[in-house]
Amino acid sequence: MKRVRSDRPVGRTYPVKWVAVALGITALVLVGGPYLFLDVFLGSAPAKLRLPSVASAASGLVAPGPVSGPWTISAGSQVGYRVGEYLFGQAHTAVGRTSAVSGEMVISGSTVTAASFSVDMATVESDQGARDAQFRGYIMETYKYPHSSFSLADPLSIGPLPALGHIISKTATGTLTMRGVTRTVTFTLHAERVAGGIDVSAAIPITFSLWKIPSPNFAVARVGSSGTLELLLHFVRSNAEGQPLQPVKQAPTSTTVYVPGTF
């Protein structure tokens, strides 16, 4: 019997073009994968905390003239962190925030004589549960240091009463306590009179080692040695016991009115 010759090589083989395609896909995953991960799963970082536009302030409220007296932090306030991180070699900004912030401020004449706030660190959240677990555990040890706080060290002169919606910027000095460590910080704060009270914002640079905050570094993730403490605080008038006072309301058809006054 005549044996039929076969030209098929022993074992499975692939044409050269398919090998090239496979290599191309592999390169795309290795090079483009991190970008895809950052864009799809992490997305872009939230915008920085800033003073809201007066146009977005609640309408139908009278902005009281004199500002002397006690003020307390109210709903709408936020405190959090902004830090650069590297995932798979690609730069990304991690942001975590909480609205669990309380505090007060006292104004006498044209001077802020006292101001302080406290943050429940266990409530700080980002867009990644794994990151939050690291933050509460290894990084900030919130089970041991549940709160961070700030207290104004020196009276802060404001100057003439600003008009509604006018932003003033001042340099403030105080003591910041995080992870059981208290240090003096000096930073620029921005304040604005709005229809419902006074808004204050600031971005305080933080060098982690000064507060004994570790910078976690893993095989695919690395965090820088510094970050920013962001805050946006909304103060409303309060009584002697620190309870918020109800703002004065106008007729629904009225626009926001600025009532002149002095400190």
MOHURA-V933999 format. One record per pair of residues at least 12 apart in sequence whose ideal C-beta (glycine too) atoms are under 8 Angstrom apart, sorted by the first residue. I is the first residue (numbers start at 1). J is the second residue. Records with the same first field share a line. If there is no record, write none. Layout:
# MOHURA-V933999
I->J  J
This chain:
# MOHURA-V933999
33->88
34->87  88  89  90
35->90
37->87  88
38->87  88  90  92
42->87  92  127  128
43->127
45->82  92  93  94  95
46->95  97
48->82  203  230
49->78  80  97  201  203  230  231  232
50->201  232
51->167  190  192  199  201  232
52->194  199
54->164  165  192  194  195  256
57->165  194  195  196  256
58->195  196
59->195  255  256
60->249  250  251  252  254  256
61->195  196  247  248  249  250  256
62->195  247  248  249  250  256  257  259
63->164  193  194  195  256  257  258  259
64->237  248  259  261
65->161  259  260  261  262
66->261  262  263
67->107  161  193  198  261  263
68->107  108  109  263
69->106  107  237
70->104  105  106  237  238  239  240  242
71->104  105  106  107  197  198  235  236  237  238
72->103  104  105  235  236  237  238  242  243  244
73->101  102  103  104  117  233  234  235
74->197  234  235  236  244
75->99  234
76->99  232  234
77->99  101  231  232  233  234
78->97  98  99  101  230  231  232
79->97  98  101  117  119  229  230  231  232  233
80->95  96  97  98  124  229  230  231
81->94  95  96  97  124  206  227  228  229  230
82->94  95  203  227  228  230
83->223  224  226  227  228
84->223  224  227
85->221  222  223  224
86->221  222  223
87->220  221
88->220
94->126  128  131  223
95->126  127
96->124  125  126  131  132  135
97->124  125  126  230
98->119  120  121  123  124  125
99->123
100->119  120  123
101->117  118  119  120  231  233
102->117  118
103->115  116  117  118  150  233
104->116  117  238  242
105->198  235
107->158  263
109->263
110->157  158  159  160  161  263
111->155  156  157  158
112->152  155  156  158
113->155
114->152
115->151  152  156  174
116->149  150  151  152
117->149  150  231  233
118->147  148  149
119->147  148  149
120->146  147
121->136  140  142  145  146  147  148
122->136  142  143  146
124->136
134->216
138->214  216
139->213  214  216
140->178  179  213
141->179
144->180
145->178  179  180
148->176  177  178  179
149->176  177
150->174  175  176  177  185
151->174  175
152->172  173  174
153->173  174  175  184
154->173  174
156->170  172
157->170
158->170  191  263
161->261  262  263
162->191  192  193
163->193  258
164->193  194  195  256  258
165->192  193  194
166->192  193
167->190  191  192
168->190  191  192
169->188  189  190  191
170->188  189  191
171->186  187  188  189
172->186  187  188  189  202
173->185  186
176->204  211  229
178->206  211  213
179->211  212  213
180->212
181->210  211  212
183->210  211
185->204
187->202  203  204  205
188->202
189->201  202
190->202
195->247  256
196->234  236  247
197->234  235  236  237  247
198->234  235
199->232  233  234  235
200->231  232  233  235
201->230  231  232  233
202->230  231
203->228  229  230  231
204->228  229  230  231
205->226  227  228  229
206->226  227  228  229
207->225  226
208->225  226  227
209->225
